[in-house]
Amino acid sequence: MRNLALGARWNLRELGLDKCMSKEAEYRRHAANTLELAQRAKSPAHKARLLVMADAWLDLADRAHKVARRQADKLDQEPGEPGGAADHRGKGEVKPGR
């Protein structure tokens, strides 16, 4: 349910989360396609290489998922917390009214 709330509060495209999520799905599709090729491979050497490639695609997908998760967790921090969604002021920026 957390993702539904996140989508309601924030535009995922503006935050760059849509790219992370679409990259994860893309990498998982590549892994699936590579596994299909491995199943059809005639040579044990080719099959082994394709399985290593599929594993690498899954590793990339896991990394993309972790990046998206970290970005979403930053947004879920309470307003005013360092790194949270409300902490958008740059260092050295003058605060209004001061």
Phi and psi restraints in degrees (value plus and minus 20) as a CYANA .aco file:
   2 ARG   PHI     -79.0   -39.0
   2 ARG   PSI     -60.0   -20.0
   3 ASN   PHI     -86.0   -46.0
   3 ASN   PSI     -53.9   -13.9
   4 LEU   PHI     -84.3   -44.3
   4 LEU   PSI     -62.9   -22.9
   5 ALA   PHI     -86.1   -46.1
   5 ALA   PSI     -59.4   -19.4
   6 LEU   PHI     -81.7   -41.7
   6 LEU   PSI     -65.1   -25.1
   7 GLY   PHI     -84.7   -44.7
   7 GLY   PSI     -51.7   -11.7
   8 ALA   PHI     -92.6   -52.6
   8 ALA   PSI     -53.2   -13.2
   9 ARG   PHI    -108.1   -68.1
   9 ARG   PSI     -50.0   -10.0
  10 TRP   PHI    -151.5  -111.5
  10 TRP   PSI     129.8   169.8
  11 ASN   PHI    -104.9   -64.9
  11 ASN   PSI      91.4   131.4
  12 LEU   PHI     -81.0   -41.0
  12 LEU   PSI     -54.2   -14.2
  13 ARG   PHI     -85.2   -45.2
  13 ARG   PSI     -63.2   -23.2
  14 GLU   PHI     -83.0   -43.0
  14 GLU   PSI     -52.3   -12.3
  15 LEU   PHI    -106.1   -66.1
  15 LEU   PSI     -28.3    11.7
  16 GLY   PHI      62.8   102.8
  16 GLY   PSI     -17.0    23.0
  17 LEU   PHI     -93.8   -53.8
  17 LEU   PSI     -48.3    -8.3
  18 ASP   PHI     -83.2   -43.2
  18 ASP   PSI     -55.2   -15.2
  19 LYS   PHI     -87.4   -47.4
  19 LYS   PSI     -62.7   -22.7
  20 CYS   PHI     -82.5   -42.5
  20 CYS   PSI     -64.0   -24.0
  21 MET   PHI     -89.1   -49.1
  21 MET   PSI     -59.6   -19.6
  22 SER   PHI     -91.1   -51.1
  22 SER   PSI     -52.0   -12.0
  23 LYS   PHI     -84.9   -44.9
  23 LYS   PSI     -62.4   -22.4
  24 GLU   PHI     -78.4   -38.4
  24 GLU   PSI     -67.7   -27.7
  25 ALA   PHI     -83.8   -43.8
  25 ALA   PSI     -60.6   -20.6
  26 GLU   PHI     -81.3   -41.3
  26 GLU   PSI     -65.5   -25.5
  27 TYR   PHI     -84.3   -44.3
  27 TYR   PSI     -57.3   -17.3
  28 ARG   PHI     -89.2   -49.2
  28 ARG   PSI     -55.0   -15.0
  29 ARG   PHI     -84.4   -44.4
  29 ARG   PSI     -62.5   -22.5
  30 HIS   PHI     -81.1   -41.1
  30 HIS   PSI     -60.9   -20.9
  31 ALA   PHI     -81.8   -41.8
  31 ALA   PSI     -64.5   -24.5
  32 ALA   PHI     -83.1   -43.1
  32 ALA   PSI     -63.0   -23.0
  33 ASN   PHI     -83.8   -43.8
  33 ASN   PSI     -59.5   -19.5
  34 THR   PHI     -87.3   -47.3
  34 THR   PSI     -57.4   -17.4
  35 LEU   PHI     -84.2   -44.2
  35 LEU   PSI     -59.1   -19.1
  36 GLU   PHI     -82.0   -42.0
  36 GLU   PSI     -62.3   -22.3
  37 LEU   PHI     -83.3   -43.3
  37 LEU   PSI     -59.7   -19.7
  38 ALA   PHI     -82.9   -42.9
  38 ALA   PSI     -57.7   -17.7
  39 GLN   PHI     -84.4   -44.4
  39 GLN   PSI     -51.1   -11.1
  40 ARG   PHI    -112.1   -72.1
  40 ARG   PSI     -28.1    11.9
  41 ALA   PHI     -83.8   -43.8
  41 ALA   PSI     116.7   156.7
  42 LYS   PHI    -104.0   -64.0
  42 LYS   PSI     -57.5   -17.5
  43 SER   PHI    -109.7   -69.7
  43 SER   PSI     113.3   153.3
  44 PRO   PHI     -79.6   -39.6
  44 PRO   PSI     -53.1   -13.1
  45 ALA   PHI     -87.5   -47.5
  45 ALA   PSI     -62.8   -22.8
  46 HIS   PHI     -85.4   -45.4
  46 HIS   PSI     -61.8   -21.8
  47 LYS   PHI     -80.4   -40.4
  47 LYS   PSI     -64.7   -24.7
  48 ALA   PHI     -82.1   -42.1
  48 ALA   PSI     -63.1   -23.1
  49 ARG   PHI     -82.9   -42.9
  49 ARG   PSI     -62.8   -22.8
  50 LEU   PHI     -85.4   -45.4
  50 LEU   PSI     -56.9   -16.9
  51 LEU   PHI     -86.3   -46.3
  51 LEU   PSI     -57.0   -17.0
  52 VAL   PHI     -85.1   -45.1
  52 VAL   PSI     -60.9   -20.9
  53 MET   PHI     -83.9   -43.9
  53 MET   PSI     -63.0   -23.0
  54 ALA   PHI     -81.7   -41.7
  54 ALA   PSI     -60.7   -20.7
  55 ASP   PHI     -82.9   -42.9
  55 ASP   PSI     -59.7   -19.7
  56 ALA   PHI     -84.5   -44.5
  56 ALA   PSI     -60.2   -20.2
  57 TRP   PHI     -82.3   -42.3
  57 TRP   PSI     -61.1   -21.1
  58 LEU   PHI     -86.6   -46.6
  58 LEU   PSI     -55.7   -15.7
  59 ASP   PHI     -83.4   -43.4
  59 ASP   PSI     -63.3   -23.3
  60 LEU   PHI     -82.4   -42.4
  60 LEU   PSI     -60.2   -20.2
  61 ALA   PHI     -82.3   -42.3
  61 ALA   PSI     -62.3   -22.3
  62 ASP   PHI     -83.4   -43.4
  62 ASP   PSI     -60.1   -20.1
  63 ARG   PHI     -85.2   -45.2
  63 ARG   PSI     -62.6   -22.6
  64 ALA   PHI     -82.6   -42.6
  64 ALA   PSI     -58.4   -18.4
  65 HIS   PHI     -83.1   -43.1
  65 HIS   PSI     -63.2   -23.2
  66 LYS   PHI     -84.0   -44.0
  66 LYS   PSI     -59.4   -19.4
  67 VAL   PHI     -83.0   -43.0
  67 VAL   PSI     -67.1   -27.1
  68 ALA   PHI     -82.3   -42.3
  68 ALA   PSI     -58.6   -18.6
  69 ARG   PHI     -85.0   -45.0
  69 ARG   PSI     -63.6   -23.6
  70 ARG   PHI     -83.0   -43.0
  70 ARG   PSI     -61.1   -21.1
  71 GLN   PHI     -85.2   -45.2
  71 GLN   PSI     -60.8   -20.8
  72 ALA   PHI     -86.9   -46.9
  72 ALA   PSI     -58.4   -18.4
  73 ASP   PHI     -84.5   -44.5
  73 ASP   PSI     -57.3   -17.3
  74 LYS   PHI     -81.4   -41.4
  74 LYS   PSI     -59.4   -19.4
  75 LEU   PHI     -90.6   -50.6
  75 LEU   PSI     -47.7    -7.7
  76 ASP   PHI    -100.9   -60.9
  76 ASP   PSI     -27.5    12.5
  77 GLN   PHI     -84.8   -44.8
  77 GLN   PSI     133.4   173.4
  78 GLU   PHI     -82.2   -42.2
  78 GLU   PSI     126.7   166.7
  79 PRO   PHI     -75.3   -35.3
  79 PRO   PSI     116.5   156.5
  80 GLY   PHI      73.4   113.4
  80 GLY   PSI     -33.6     6.4
  81 GLU   PHI     -94.3   -54.3
  81 GLU   PSI     122.9   162.9
  82 PRO   PHI     -77.5   -37.5
  82 PRO   PSI     110.0   150.0
  83 GLY   PHI      65.7   105.7
  83 GLY   PSI     -27.5    12.5
  84 GLY   PHI     -96.6   -56.6
  84 GLY   PSI     155.1   195.1
  85 ALA   PHI     -82.6   -42.6
  85 ALA   PSI     -53.1   -13.1
  86 ALA   PHI     -99.0   -59.0
  86 ALA   PSI     -34.3     5.7
  87 ASP   PHI    -111.4   -71.4
  87 ASP   PSI      50.2    90.2
  88 HIS   PHI    -124.0   -84.0
  88 HIS   PSI     -19.2    20.8
  89 ARG   PHI     -96.8   -56.8
  89 ARG   PSI     118.9   158.9
  90 GLY   PHI     -99.6   -59.6
  90 GLY   PSI     139.4   179.4
  91 LYS   PHI     -86.9   -46.9
  91 LYS   PSI     119.5   159.5
  92 GLY   PHI      63.3   103.3
  92 GLY   PSI     -21.5    18.5
  93 GLU   PHI     -99.9   -59.9
  93 GLU   PSI     118.8   158.8
  94 VAL   PHI     -99.3   -59.3
  94 VAL   PSI     111.4   151.4
  95 LYS   PHI    -100.6   -60.6
  95 LYS   PSI     119.0   159.0
  96 PRO   PHI     -80.8   -40.8
  96 PRO   PSI     120.6   160.6
  97 GLY   PHI      61.8   101.8
  97 GLY   PSI     -11.1    28.9
